[in-house]
Structures are given as C-alpha cells and as structure tokens.
C-alpha cells in the first residue's frame, strides 16, 4: 500500500483540488471521499447525484471504473483526474 497524490479537476465549478489516496483504494471509494470533501470545502452540494459522477483520467485519457483499484489500473502520484 502506498500513497498516491492526485490533482482533481471539477469543471462544473471551475476548480482544482489536491487529494491523497492509498493505491489499494477503489476508484468508487476515492470518488465518494472526494465528493464529500469538496462539498464540505465549498459548503454546498457540488454533485446533486453522486452515483452519476464519472471519474476520468486525464493522463490515461479515459474513464475509470468504480470497482478498479488505483494501483491495479496504473494511477500514479501526480496524475490528473476529472470528476464530471
């Protein structure tokens, strides 16, 4: 298990955030934690339906599946992802 540091873009509010996660976490778990933390920081509901939020890897140029673990699909520290 190793820490992965991610830059996360949220085009819906034109902001970028930095997060850390463990390489053994699933994309779905990381997504839920990001949504929760972003909503807390912004003091508003950024994503009305979190189940419909997609995670896109800018580095890998594609969507990430909720059931995949970060380490198994090659997400590395410094990678950029987008929540759409």
Secondary structure, DSSP 4 states (H G I P E B T S, - for coil): --EEEEEEEETTTTEEEEEEEETTSBHHHHHHHHHHHHHHHHTS-S-S-GGG--EEETTTTEEE-TTSBTTTTT--TT-EEEE-
